[in-house]
Amino acid sequence: MKNESKTVEREQRQLARLEKLGAKKPYFGYFAVILLLVASVNIIDEITSSLPANLQSCYVTEFLAVNGRSYADALALHGTVSIISYALGIITPFYKALADKIGRKPLFFMSTFGMSVGMFIASIAPNYWVYLFGSAVMSFFIAHDIQIIYILEVAPAKHRARIYSILKSIGIVGVVAIPWMRKTLMHNDPARWRVVYLAPAVAALTAAVCVLLFARETKVYIEGRSAYLRRPYAERKAESERLKLEKKTDAGKQGVFAGIKYLMKHRDLRSLMIFHIIFDVGLACVGLYHESMLKDAGYSTAEATRALFFVPLLYASCVFISGFVADILGRKKTILLFGTLHIIAFCTFVYGLRHGFAPTALGLLCGVYQGGYWIGRDYMDIMVTEKVPTEIRASVMGADGLIVTVGMAVGYLLCIAGIGIVGVAFSCLFVTVPCVAVAIIGVTVKVRETKGAVMEDITDTPEQLPE
């Protein structure tokens, strides 16, 4: 009873705070400020996500390609050892689920600040293990994409996908800063890779402070959480016990395990999750090895830098277009279209590596295959958000993120095993393409469209009820 009274007291304090926040009118120009903040954090998020892959040959060569070890062997060793850093991914969904309890803004701030900390650690790394720790911190905080939930809850329903795609494309264009820093700060000297981590670390710290000062909690969260807390605690507890006895999903119960239960009980979400797992088998292959593919194919540091300038430009163009496609044709057709584009571009990229394509052409192809893949993955995540009630949205997203790591882990291990047998490029290609093909066809055939979903009105529907 004592613990129960403390819970009730804590919830009432939160309710009072949320009602106070809900009564405040947005300050003049607030939506523009939020767009600017999300765009800025998206740029930092994309840079943080891309740094390890874009500098991979530099730190792998310095730390691991020593004592006569070849680069391919060093890369395979890095892939094997860095699995340790992905252990943090197990707790990522539990952290993300906090957004349903403490709000979107606190997670928005903490994730941005955490990216800054990870990059600072990497920038001062004296050895491989310190670098690996910094990289793990970065991976942990970029995995949440809390700004996606934030902007999806703020944006008008009919323009949601295009607003998201515009902000996302701005973030991706910002990745041009990496090859620019390789050229101007590194001077294409691979030994100077640490300095490339420092500038975005400072930018992330500045952005975190701005989020703290200027962002407000989303209206969707305030209304959804307030409605939940206004219901008497005893009533909610009794309903939870009743639903347990009836073995039904409680859409109001929060946390990763509640999210997993929700996913498993709802046929459409379950199908989407299965294809998401299959799709994520290719994640490591697409996201981690493009710079190493260039090195393995014999391209110099300067040539790789030239190619990397064009990757974010094509990637961002694809993302920008995808938002308009998704709002007009729907999420499923967007996944199918850009997944197909990914397969074609990836196969052509690997062919180009083998046949000496110019760095510019390879950069353009790399931008298209990366853009096609990440667009497909992002719209699977968006479809999840558009099928789930507000009060459990972050929990389900966290649960989905935890479950799909099965696919990522399988793909990662297959890719590492293949590097020593068929080389980096063919290993990535053979792992990714079949899985992407199966996933995009499965989503198209088996999953219901979510275009036009109104976030505030999403509840359990007959189509989503347990079988």
N, C-alpha and C positions, 0 to 999 in steps of 0.2 A: 504493500500500500504506500510505503514511503517513497519508493522509486516511481510509482505511478503518479503520486502527487507532484513529484519533481518534474516529471515529464509534462504533466498538464500545465504546471507553472511556466516551464520553459516555452511550451507551445503558445501560451497566452501572451508571453512577452514578444514572441516572434510575430504573432497575429497583430498585436498593437503596432509593432514597427512597420509591418507591411501595410496596414491601413493608413498609417501616417504617410508612407511613401506613395500609396495609391492616391491620396488626396492632393498630392503636389502636382501642379501642372508642369509640363515640360518647359524648360526655359527656351527663350527665343533661339531658333536655329538648332534645336537639340537633335533632330533627325539627321541634319547635315553633319553635326559633330560625331554622331554615332557611326555614320557611314565612313567618315574620315578615320575614326579610331579603328573600326573593323578592317578597313583597307590597309591601314598602317600595320596592324597586327598580322594581317594576312601576308603582307610583304615579308615581315620578320619570320613568320611561321614557315613560309616557303623557302626563305634563305636558310633557316635553321635546318629544315628537312633536307635541303640539297647540299649543304656544306660537306658532310661526310662522303657522299658519293662523288662530288666534284673535286675533292682533294684526296681521294682514296689512294692514288698511286704515290702521292707524296709521303703520307705517313706510313703506309705499308712498306715502301722502300726504305725509309729511315729506320723504322723500328724492327721490321721482320725480314726484309730481303738482305740479310747479313750472313757472314760466314759461308759464302758460296751458295746460299739458298736462292733458287730462281724466283722471279716475280710471281709466276703462276702458283708455285708452292707456297710462297709467302701469302698470297691472296687467299688461298684455300685455308691456310692456318688462321688467318685473320677471321675468315668466315666461321671457322669452327670455334675459336676462342670467344669471339664476340657474341656467341649464343648466350654466354653468361649475362651480358648486358640486357638481353631481351627478357630475362627473368622478371625485371621490373614490370614488363607488360602484363604480368599476371595480376598485379594490383592496380593497374591503370583503370580498369572499369569500375572498381570500388571507389576510387578517387573521383571519377567522372560522375558517378551516381550521387555524390554529395550535392551536385547542382540542383537536384530535386528537393533537397532538405534546406540547404543554406542559401541557395539562389544562384543565378547565372553570373552576376557581377563578381562575387568573390572568386569564382573559378576562372573567370576571364582575367582578373588581375594575377592570380597565383600562377596560371599557366604561362602568361607573358613574362612574369618575373623569373619563373623557373627556367625558361629558355635562355634568359640572360645568364643565369648562374652556370648552366651547362656549358655555354660557349666560353665564358670566362675561364672555367676549369680547363677546357680543351686548349685554350690559347696559351696557358702556362705549363702544359704537360711536359715534364722532363723525361717521361718514359711511356711505354705503351699502356701500362696499367692505369696510370693517371688519365691518359687520353681516353681509354675505354670507359672509365668512370664518368668523365665529362660527357662523352657521347651517350652514355646510358641515361644521364640526367636530361639531356636534350631530347632523346627519344621518348622518355616518359612524358614530358610536358607538351611535346608537339602531337602526341597521340590522341589528345582529347578533342581537338577542333571545337572547343566550346564556342568559338565565334560563329560557327555554323548554326548551332542552336540559337544563339543570340540574334543573328540577323534574320533567320527564318521566322522567329517569333515577333520581330519588329516590323518586317516588311509586309505590305499588303498582299493578300493571297494571289490576286491575278498577276502580280508582277514579281512574285517571290523568286522564281527560278532565274529570271533575267537580272534582278538586283544581285542575287547571289553570284551569278556568273560574271557580272561586271566587276564586283569586288574581288572575286577569286582571280580573274584575269589580271587585274591590277597587281595583285600579290605576286603572280607568276612572272609578270614583266620585271618586277623587282629583282628576280633571280639573276638578271643581267649583271647585277652588282658583283656577282661572284667571279665571272671571267674578267670583268673590269678590274677587280681587286687582284686577281691573279696576274694581270698585266702590269698594273700601276704600283701595287704594293709588294707583290712577290717578284716583279720583273721577270716572270716566268722561271724563277729559280725555285725548284721544288723544296729546297731546304728552308725557305721563308714562309712555309704554309701557315704557321701559327698566327701571323699578323692578320690573316684573312678572317680569323674567328673573332678578333677583338672589336672591330668596328660595329658589326651587327649586335654584339653583346651590349655595347653602350646604347645602341638604338633601342634594343629590347627593354633595357632598364628605364629609359626615358618614356617609352610607350606604356609600360606598366604603371608608372606614376600618373600619366595622363588618364589611363583607365580609372584609376582610383579617384581622381579628382573630378572627372567630367562625365563618366558613364553612370547611368542609373539602372536599376533593376528593370527587367522587361515587364510590360503590362500583363502579358499572357501569364507569366510566372506569378506575379502578385495576385491576380484574380484567381488563378487555379489553386495556388497554395492557400490563399485566404479562405476560399470556399471549403477546402479540405479541413482547415483548422477550426472553422466555425462549427463544424459538426461536433457534438459532444464526444469526448474521448471514450466514454463508456459505450456509446453507440457504435463508434468505429471498431472498438475492441470486440464487442459482441458480434458485429457483422463479420469481422475477420475470423473469429472462431467458428461461426456458422459456415462460412465458405470453406474453411479447412475441412470441416466434417463432410461437406458436400463435394469436396475435392474440386472446387472451382477456383479460377484465377481471381484474385482481388486486384482490380485495376488501380485501386488507391494505395495499395501497399508498395513501399518504396525500397530500393536497394537492388543490388545486382542479382541476388537469388530470386527476388520477386520478378525482376526483369526476365530472367531465364525462364521462369515458370510461365510468364506471359507469352514469351516467344514460342515455347513448346506447345502451349494450349491453343494457339490461334493458327489455323491452317495456312492462311495466306502469308503471315509473317514467318512461319516455319519454312515454307517453300522458299521465300526470299532469302532467309538465313542460310539454307543449304547451298543455294547458288552463289551466295556471297562467299561462303567458305571455299567453294571450288574456284571462284574468281581470284581469291586472295592467295592461291597457290603461286600465282605469278608476281606477287607484290615485291618480294625481295629482288627478283630477277630484273624487274622493270626499274625499280627505284635505286638500286645500289651499284650497278656495275657498268653503266654506260661509259664513264671515263676510263675504267680499266679495260673495257673492250677496245677503246682507241689505242691504249698503250700496248695491249697484247697483240694488236694488229700491226704495230710498228710505227704508229704516229708519234711525233715528238711532243714535248710539253707545250711548245708554242702552237703547234697544229691543233692539239686538243683544246687549248684555250680559244682558238679561232672557232672551232666547232661549237664550243659551249656557249658562245655569244648568241647563237641562233636558236638554241634549244628552247629557252623561255619565250622567245618571240612567237614561234609557231605554237608552242604549248598554250600560251595565253590567248592567241587568236582562236584556237579550237575551243577553249573554255568560254570565251566571249560569245561565240556563235552558239554554243550548246544551250545557253540560257534561253535564247529566243526559240530554239528548236524545242526545248522542253516545255515552254509555256504554250507553244502552238500545237505541237504534235504529241506531247506527253512524255513522261519519264521513261517508259519502256522503249519507245522508239529511239529515244536519245541514247539509251544504253546499247541498243542493237546497232545503231548507226556508227557510234564512235568506237564500240568494241570491234566492229568489222574494220574500221579505219586503222585501228591499232594493229590488227593482225597483218594487214597489207603493208603498213609502214615498217613494222618490226622485221618482217621477212626481207623487205627491200634494203633496210639498214644493214642487216647481217650480210646480205649479198654484196653490198657496197664496201663493207670492210674487207671482204675477200678479194674484191676486184679493184681496190685502190681508188674509190671515189674521193673527190676533193673534200677537205674538212668542212667547207660550207654546206655542201650537199648532205653530208652525214649529220651535221648539226640540225638541218631542217627536218630530215627524216626522224631523227631522235626526238625532236620536239613534237612531231605528229604522233609517233607511237606512244610517247609518254602522256601526251594530252589525251589521246583516245582511251588509254587505260585508266587514268585517274578520273576522267569524266565519268566513265562507266561505274567506277567504284563510288565516287561521290554521289551519284544519283541513286545508287542502291541505298546509301546512308540516308539521303533525303527521303526516299520512299518509306524507310523505316520511321522517320520523324513524322511523316504525314499519315501514318496508320495508327499512331499511339496517342492516348490522352496526355494532356499537359502534365498532370501530377506524377506520371511515371515515365515521361519521355526520356529524360537523361539516364534513368535506371535501365531502361530497355536498350538505349544506345550503348550504355556501358556493357550490358550483357551481350549484346550483339558483337561489340568489339572484343570481348573475351573469347567468345565461341569461335569467331572467324580466325583467331590466332592459330587455330589448328591447321587451317589451310596454309597460312603464312609459314608456319614451322615446317610443314611437309615440303613446301616449295623451296624453302631456304636450305634444308638438308639435301634435297635432290640436286639443287644447283651446285652446292659445295662439292658433292660427290662427282658431278659431271665435269667440273672445271679441269680436273686432272686427267680426264679421259678424252673429252672432245674440245676443250678450250672454253674460255669464258663465254664467247658469243653464242656458240651452238648449244652450250648447256642452258643458257637463259632462254633461248628460242624454243628448244624442245620441251622445256618445263612449262613455259607460259602459254604458248599458242593453243594447244589442245584444251587447256582448262578454260581459257577465255572464251573459246568457241562454244564449249558446252554450257558455260554459265550464261552467256548472253541469249542463247537459244532458250534455255530453261526459264529465264526471267520473262522473256517475250511470251512464252506459251503458258506458263503456270501461275504467274503473279498478276494480281489485279492492279490496274492503273490508279494513280493517286493525284493526278493533275487536278488543280482547283480545290484541294482540301482546305478547309478553314480550320486553322490550328485550334482556336478556342472551342470549336464545336465537336472535336473528335472524341467519340466515346466508343464503347463496345457496340459493334453493329452485328446484325444477323450473319453477315459474311465472315465476321471475325470470331464468332462464338465457338467454344470448344466443340469438337466433334462428339 
